Amino acid sequence: MLRLQHVSKLFNPGTADEKIALVGANLDMKAGDFVTVIGSNGAGKSTLMNLISGVYRPDTGDIHIDGQPVNTVSEHRRSRWVGRVFQDPMAGTAPRMTIEENLAMASLRGQHRGLMFAVNRKKRQLFQSELEHLGIGLEHRMNAKVGLLSGGERQALSLLMATFTNPQILLLDEHTAALDPSRAELITRLTERIVREKKLTTLMVTHNMEQAIRLGNRLIMMDKGKIILDVKENRKQDLSVAGLLGEFERISGHTLADDRMVLG
């Protein structure tokens, strides 16, 4: 479903600010895989997400989605295959538009949308049904401006919008990190359910090591632009935070120092 072959990315080449963001990354994900990604700041996690979604193009290597090469496909065109939820609850939605208008926009992802998002009765009923499935009452607030929603409500809507058209790849970019613990747990439960029910191929970046171990069927760890550890399902179910830290230190040769990292 998703394949990265020897993908590298260098920023500001030939300057004092030159930074190697990704080095020879190889990643193969089968349909239905749910892979969590962990690593300290600067490890290359966001660059990996941005390359897959089309924000950046790789300097070297190839990216394939469902067998199709996408290196030169724009972010807009790639959105028909890729759904993404960001860390910031303010991202991924249009705050001045209503919930209904945002869902209408999401339902046309990857298509020519024009200037208006016409919503007929059948589509409105579909939106209400999907919102009701979230279980937080947004189906009763279809005409509310999204900018008036709480962070948790907005992130739940972002998750629904990103998965509305059943994308071939779902990217979750630390999508619970900006929320308080109770809201983060709500979004985590919604994520698990939606991914399971829609059988979505998912790549999720997180700073929460316990969450990275608990969710999904596979875990990868990154350091200094490289994928240094790939834990498959048969090993992942027996993994602990202490064991994961030990593996990191053994492979990288240094301790994991990141104030944002949550151990459990």
Buried (B, 14 or more C-beta within 10 A) or exposed (E): BBBBBEBBBBBEEEEEEEEBBBBBBEBEBEEBBBBBBBBBEBBBBBBBBBBBBBBBBBBEBEBBBEEEEBEEBEBEEBBBBBBBBBBBBBBBBEEEBBBBBBBBBBBEBBEEEEEEBEBEEEBBEBBBEBBEEBEBEBBEBBEBBBEEBEBBBBBBBBBBBBBBBEBBBBBBBBBBBBBEEEBBBBBBEBBBEBBEEBEBBBBBBBBBBBBBBBBBBBBBBBBBBBBBBBBEEEEBEEBEBEEBBEBBEEEBEEEBEEEEBBEE
